[in-house]
Amino acid sequence: MNTPDWATAIRQQRQRLGKSQTQVAQESGLLNQTEVSRLERGLIHPTLDLGAAKLRALLGVLGWSGPQFAQATGLELGFVEGGALLGVRRLEADLRFATFPVQATASAGLKNTQTSEGLVSIPLEDLKALGVRPENVRVYAVNGDCMVSESVRAMGQSIAPGDRVAVDTGRMPKAGDVVVAWDGLNDMMLIKRYQEEGEHIVFYPARHSVPPVVRHRDDPVKIIGPVVWRGGPFRG
């Protein structure tokens, strides 16, 4: 099967930026490496199969505006009254992202929390809908699988290994919120569900077979912020 011209254009733009397929997936926060590979081979169609959110994320990572994408690939974006060009202009207006570096890894059960790398782009409209100011956002990579269980997977709320999570440092967490916190006793970042119980702060995993982390209020613990967004190459 011949590779479509639009697929070749996507691959060439990625290579022009010096990015691997894995980097594109990680920086998008929504795509995975398999999807990027299938896009570049013409096995899935960017405007028919991806959906608006993933397409916006792809264009953001590749540095394309709507018209630039249309010109490079020959594909039309949007079908609205007034013709395809108006559709492109409207989509371009929506392609506004805030890009954040991954600060570090946050442990979801693993002890190894070495600093991670990469960038994550989040649509500004999503942050606005969440009431989050971009300057308050910090992004972490998830290390471990204790935030995955059958119950949260059924609700679409799994936080899986390799996921990127954004926290709002300008918001105080509420009981039951999933938070990223610094545990000074173990000198590591962790991601768990937050509760206060008497004189203790308890960090609960989603997986019941993993014990919670219990700290006294006087212990060196700092809540970085509640998780307000998650995405990444893996989704349970």
C-alpha positions as CSV (number, residue, x, y, z in Angstrom):
1,M,0.0,0.0,0.0
2,N,1.3,3.4,-1.0
3,T,1.7,5.9,1.9
4,P,-0.6,8.9,1.4
5,D,1.0,12.3,0.8
6,W,-0.6,13.6,4.0
7,A,1.1,10.9,6.0
8,T,4.4,11.6,4.5
9,A,4.0,15.3,5.3
10,I,3.3,14.5,9.0
11,R,6.4,12.3,9.1
12,Q,8.6,14.9,7.4
13,Q,7.4,17.6,9.8
14,R,8.2,15.5,12.8
15,Q,11.7,14.7,11.4
16,R,12.2,18.4,10.5
17,L,11.7,19.2,14.2
18,G,14.1,16.5,15.3
19,K,11.5,14.6,17.3
20,S,10.9,10.9,17.6
21,Q,7.5,9.3,17.4
22,T,7.7,8.7,21.2
23,Q,8.5,12.4,21.8
24,V,5.5,13.5,19.8
25,A,3.3,11.2,21.7
26,Q,4.6,12.3,25.1
27,E,4.5,16.0,24.3
28,S,0.9,15.7,23.0
29,G,-0.4,14.3,26.3
30,L,-3.1,12.5,24.4
31,L,-1.6,10.4,21.6
32,N,0.5,7.2,22.0
33,Q,3.5,6.1,19.9
34,T,1.4,3.5,18.1
35,E,-1.1,6.1,16.9
36,V,1.8,8.4,15.7
37,S,3.3,5.5,13.8
38,R,0.0,4.5,12.2
39,L,-0.6,8.1,11.2
40,E,2.7,8.3,9.4
41,R,1.9,5.0,7.6
42,G,-1.5,6.3,6.6
43,L,-3.3,3.6,8.6
44,I,-5.4,6.1,10.5
45,H,-6.6,9.4,9.2
46,P,-5.9,12.6,11.2
47,T,-9.2,14.4,10.5
48,L,-11.5,11.4,10.3
49,D,-10.1,9.0,13.0
50,L,-8.3,11.1,15.7
51,G,-11.0,13.4,17.0
52,A,-10.7,17.1,17.6
53,A,-8.7,17.0,20.9
54,K,-6.0,14.6,19.6
55,L,-5.8,16.5,16.3
56,R,-5.3,19.8,18.2
57,A,-2.6,18.2,20.3
58,L,-0.8,16.8,17.3
59,L,-0.8,20.1,15.5
60,G,0.5,21.8,18.6
61,V,3.4,19.5,19.0
62,L,4.3,19.7,15.3
63,G,4.1,23.5,15.4
64,W,1.4,23.7,12.7
65,S,-1.4,26.2,12.6
66,G,-4.6,25.0,10.9
67,P,-3.8,26.6,7.5
68,Q,-0.3,25.3,7.7
69,F,-1.5,21.8,8.3
70,A,-4.0,22.1,5.5
71,Q,-1.3,23.4,3.1
72,A,1.2,20.7,4.0
73,T,-1.1,17.7,3.9
74,G,-3.8,18.8,1.5
75,L,-6.5,17.9,4.1
76,E,-9.4,20.2,5.0
77,L,-10.1,21.0,8.6
78,G,-13.7,21.7,9.5
79,F,-16.9,21.7,7.4
80,V,-19.1,24.7,8.4
81,E,-21.2,27.3,6.7
82,G,-19.1,29.5,4.5
83,G,-16.8,26.6,3.3
84,A,-13.8,24.7,4.4
85,L,-11.6,27.8,4.8
86,L,-13.8,29.2,7.6
87,G,-13.5,25.8,9.2
88,V,-9.8,26.0,9.1
89,R,-9.8,29.5,10.6
90,R,-12.1,28.5,13.4
91,L,-9.9,25.5,14.3
92,E,-6.8,27.6,14.2
93,A,-8.4,29.9,16.7
94,D,-8.8,26.9,19.0
95,L,-5.2,25.8,18.6
96,R,-4.0,27.6,21.7
97,F,-1.8,25.6,24.0
98,A,0.2,26.1,27.2
99,T,3.3,24.0,27.2
100,F,4.9,22.8,30.4
101,P,8.1,20.9,31.2
102,V,7.8,17.6,33.1
103,Q,9.1,18.5,36.5
104,A,9.9,15.1,37.9
105,T,8.3,11.7,38.3
106,A,5.7,11.1,41.0
107,S,5.7,7.7,42.6
108,A,2.5,5.6,42.3
109,G,4.1,2.7,44.1
110,L,7.6,2.6,42.8
111,K,10.6,3.9,44.7
112,N,12.5,5.1,41.7
113,T,11.5,8.7,41.0
114,Q,14.3,10.1,39.0
115,T,13.7,13.4,37.2
116,S,11.8,12.9,34.0
117,E,12.0,15.0,30.8
118,G,9.8,16.2,28.1
119,L,7.1,18.7,27.4
120,V,3.3,18.5,27.7
121,S,0.9,20.8,25.9
122,I,-2.5,21.4,27.4
123,P,-5.2,23.4,25.6
124,L,-5.8,26.8,27.3
125,E,-9.5,26.3,26.9
126,D,-9.3,23.1,29.0
127,L,-7.4,25.0,31.8
128,K,-9.9,27.8,31.6
129,A,-12.8,25.4,32.0
130,L,-11.1,23.9,35.0
131,G,-10.5,27.3,36.5
132,V,-6.7,26.8,36.5
133,R,-4.2,29.6,35.8
134,P,-1.3,28.4,33.6
135,E,1.3,29.9,35.8
136,N,0.1,27.6,38.7
137,V,0.4,24.4,36.6
138,R,3.2,21.8,37.4
139,V,3.4,18.6,35.4
140,Y,4.7,15.2,36.6
141,A,5.3,11.8,35.1
142,V,3.6,8.9,36.9
143,N,5.9,6.0,37.9
144,G,4.0,2.9,39.1
145,D,0.6,1.4,38.9
146,C,-1.0,1.8,42.4
147,M,-3.5,4.4,41.0
148,V,-5.0,1.8,38.7
149,S,-7.8,-0.5,39.9
150,E,-10.8,-2.1,38.3
151,S,-13.2,0.4,39.8
152,V,-11.4,3.5,38.7
153,R,-10.7,2.0,35.3
154,A,-14.4,1.4,34.9
155,M,-15.0,5.1,35.6
156,G,-12.3,6.2,33.2
157,Q,-10.2,7.6,36.0
158,S,-7.1,5.4,36.0
159,I,-3.8,7.1,36.4
160,A,-1.5,4.7,34.7
161,P,2.3,4.3,34.5
162,G,3.8,6.8,32.1
163,D,0.9,9.1,32.3
164,R,1.5,12.9,32.7
165,V,-0.5,14.7,35.3
166,A,-0.9,18.4,35.8
167,V,-1.5,19.8,39.3
168,D,-2.8,23.2,40.3
169,T,-0.4,24.7,42.9
170,G,-2.8,27.6,43.5
171,R,-5.6,25.4,44.8
172,M,-5.8,23.8,48.3
173,P,-6.7,20.1,48.0
174,K,-10.0,18.8,49.4
175,A,-10.4,15.5,51.2
176,G,-10.5,12.7,48.6
177,D,-8.6,14.7,45.9
178,V,-5.7,12.9,44.1
179,V,-2.6,15.0,44.8
180,V,1.1,15.1,44.0
181,A,3.1,15.6,47.3
182,W,6.6,15.6,48.5
183,D,7.3,13.0,51.1
184,G,10.3,14.2,53.0
185,L,10.8,11.0,55.0
186,N,11.5,9.1,51.8
187,D,12.7,12.2,49.8
188,M,10.4,11.5,46.9
189,M,7.4,12.8,45.1
190,L,4.2,10.7,45.3
191,I,0.8,10.6,43.8
192,K,-2.1,9.3,45.9
193,R,-5.6,10.2,47.1
194,Y,-5.4,12.7,50.0
195,Q,-7.1,12.5,53.4
196,E,-6.6,14.0,56.8
197,E,-7.4,11.7,59.7
198,G,-6.8,13.2,63.2
199,E,-3.2,14.0,63.6
200,H,-2.2,12.3,60.4
201,I,-2.2,12.8,56.7
202,V,-3.0,9.7,54.8
203,F,-2.2,9.1,51.1
204,Y,-4.4,6.3,49.7
205,P,-3.7,4.3,46.5
206,A,-6.5,3.2,44.2
207,R,-5.2,-0.4,44.4
208,H,-6.3,-2.0,47.6
209,S,-3.4,-4.4,47.8
210,V,-1.0,-1.5,48.2
211,P,-0.8,0.0,51.7
212,P,-1.5,3.7,52.2
213,V,1.3,6.2,53.1
214,V,0.6,7.6,56.6
215,R,2.4,10.7,57.9
216,H,2.0,12.8,61.0
217,R,1.2,16.4,60.5
218,D,4.6,17.4,61.9
219,D,6.4,15.2,59.4
220,P,8.1,16.8,56.4
221,V,5.3,16.6,53.9
222,K,4.3,19.2,51.3
223,I,1.2,19.0,49.1
224,I,2.2,20.3,45.7
225,G,-1.4,20.5,44.5
226,P,-4.4,18.5,43.4
227,V,-4.4,16.7,40.0
228,V,-6.6,18.6,37.6
229,W,-5.6,17.0,34.3
230,R,-4.1,13.7,33.1
231,G,-3.0,12.3,29.8
232,G,-0.2,10.5,28.1
233,P,0.8,7.5,26.0
234,F,-0.8,5.0,28.3
235,R,-4.5,4.8,29.3
236,G,-5.9,1.9,31.4
